[in-house]
Amino acid sequence: MSMKKNTIAAFTAVTLLSFSLGGQIFAAGSSFKDIDQVTGKDKINSLKEQGLIKGISDTQFLPASTVTTAQGIQFISGGLQLSLAAIDFNKAPQASALFSKVKDNAWYAEAFINAHYNGVNIPADIDPAKPMTKELFTTLLIQGVEKAGNLPMINIVPVDIADADALEPSYQGTIQRSLKYKINTLDASGKFNPKSKITRAEAAIMLYNALEYLNSVSDGGSEVK
């Protein structure tokens, strides 16, 4: 397998933000009807209008439902518009050759392949049916964001996290960067709640914040130091 990547392709996800996150959020009648009480509902509807997320129907999103790993990878891959456009293959990749529990005909197989070849380090033995934790979703999302935006490594002063002892050690860096990028925030008690099962609303809002950050960088904004 040979790979060819170029700078333009690296910013594919960013250029797709020409929809303008700061513009009109959604067309009349196109919003989800079950998120009126959700903080950040405008962000969720913005993603829907851009075609970056889908609900279980045109009007239902089920914001409180737990995200499975399959759904989480789809959020990341679809939301960041990860693709194989910048990569040449001698043979089309198969999900089953990369992941022991992902079947080639699964609805999410393409999302797993696209994420894998765009720098998202998904464990080979991951179970698509298992609920996704906040820390795992955060880590994989940040990996995708940094690759899609070709972001440089940054030096940061770690934020104090009240439940830092609960974090998976290998996820600490990406979680700290997610806070610096303002993709995530701590709760009122200063906790991250890493082992909590992430909901569809939480995942969508994090995705929106990630795209907003990429948009600010591509528009000439200063990289967070």
N, C-alpha and C positions, 0 to 999 in steps of 0.2 A: 504494500500500500504506500502510495506517495501522497503527500499533503502539500497544498499550496495555499498560503494565506497572505493577504495583503491588508494594508491599513484601512482601505475603504470597507472591506468585508468585516473587519474587526469592529467597525462602528455601525454595522447594519441595524442593530437594535436601537441605537441612538437616533439614526436618521428617520426611523419609523415614527419617532415622536413628533414629526412635522404636523401630526394631528393637533398639536398644541394642547398640552395639559392645562394651560391657563385659560383656554378659550371656553366656548360653550360646552357644558359638561354632557348633556344628553338631549336628544330630541324629544319633543312632546310625545307621551304615550309609550316611550321605549324603556322606561325605568322598571327595575324590579319592584314588585309591590309588597314584598315581605321584609324590607329593610328600613322601613320608616323610623324605627326606634334604634337603629344601629348608628353608633358614632362613626363618622366617615362614610356615610351612605353615598355622598356625592362622588367620592373616589371610586367606589364600587361601580356605580352607574357610568362613570367616565370610562372605566375599563371595558364595560359591556358595550358602550357605544362605539368604542374603537375596535371592537371585535377581538379583544385580547383575553376575555374570559367569557364563560357561558354559565347559565344556570341550569337547573333541571328542566326548565321550560323558559319561555320568553319573559315570563313575569315572576318566576320563583327562583330564588337564589339559595335558600336554606342557609342563612348566614351562621347559625349556631351549630351546624353539623360539623362533625370532626372530619378533617382532611385525611384521606388515606395516602399512603406513599405514592400510589399511582396518580392520584389527583394532585398531590403536591408537585411532582415532577412535571405534570402537565401545566400547572400554574406557572412554573418557572420557565419551561421550554416555550410554551405558547406565549406567555406574557412578554418575555424578552425577545421573542421571534428568533429563537435559535434555529439554525438550519445547517445543512451540509453544503451550501452554495459555494463556500470558499475552499472546499476540500475535494480533491480528486481521489477516487478509489479505483483500484483495479477490479474490485468486485464489491457489489453492494453489501453494506454491513447488515448483519442480522442481530437482533436483540438477544436471541438465545445464546449467541456466541460470546456476548459480553456479560450477561446477567443470568445466573442459574435459575431464577424463578420468574423470568419474563418470557412469555411465549411470543413467537414472531407474529402471530395473528391477533394479539391483544390490542385493544383500542388505544392503549397508551404506549405501545412499543416504539413508535416513531419518536415520541417525546423523550423516551429514555436514550435512544440512539443520538438524537440531536444534542441533548444535554451532555452526554458523555464526550462527544467529539468537539464540544465547545467549552471544555475546561471544567465541567462540573463533575467532581469526584464522587460518583455514586458507588457505594459498596457493591461488589459483584454478586453478593449473596443476599441483597436486600429483598424484603418481602413486599411486593406492591400492595398487598391487602392490609398490611398493618397500619394502624393510626400513626400519623407523623407527629413527632414532638416539635415544639417551638424551636429548640436549639438545632435540630437537624434541618428543618426547613430554612432557618436563618443561614446556616452554614452553606447549604447548597445554593441558596439564592445569592448570597454574597459572592460565591465563586463564579456564578454565572454573570453577575453584574460586572465584576472586575475584569472578566475576560471579554465580555461584550463591549465594554467601554475602553478596553486597553488601558486600564487605570494603573498608575504607577504605585509601587509600594510606598506606604506612608508610615511615618513615625508618630505615634500618638501616646498621650498620657492616659493610661487605663482609667476608666471610670470605676468608682467604687460600686460594686454590685452586692447588695445585702445577702443574696443567696449564692454567692460565687462558689461556695463549696459544692453546690449541687450541679455545677457545670461539668460537662465532659471536658477534660483538660485539652483535648485536641481541637475543641470548638471555641476556645476562649478568644483566640485572635479574631476570628470572623465575627463573633458576637460583639466584641469591642468595636470593630470597624463598622458594624451595622448601627451601633449607637452613634458613632462619630458621623456617619453619613446621614443620620436622622431617618434611617429606615425603620429602626426600632426605638422604643422608649422604655424606661423602667416604670413599674407601677408606683403608686403613691407611697409605698413602703420601701422603694428603692430596689425591688426585686425584679428579676428577669423571668422567673418561673420557667426554667429551661425544660423541665420534664412534662410540662402541661401539654395536652393534646391540642394542636393548633386548629382553630375553626376556619371555616371558609371565609368568614368576614375578616379575620385577622390576617390570613394569607393574602387576600386581595388587597387589603390596605397596605401591607408590607410591599407587595408588588408595585402598587401605585407610587409609594414613597421611593422605591428603587428607581423607577422610570423617571420620576421627577428629579432625582439626583443626577441621573445620567443626562437628562435634558439640560440641567443647569451647567454641567461640565461641557457638554457639546456646544452650548451657546456662549462659551467663553468665560464661564464663571470660574472662580478660583478653586483649585483642589483643596479639600479640607486637610489641614495640617495637624 
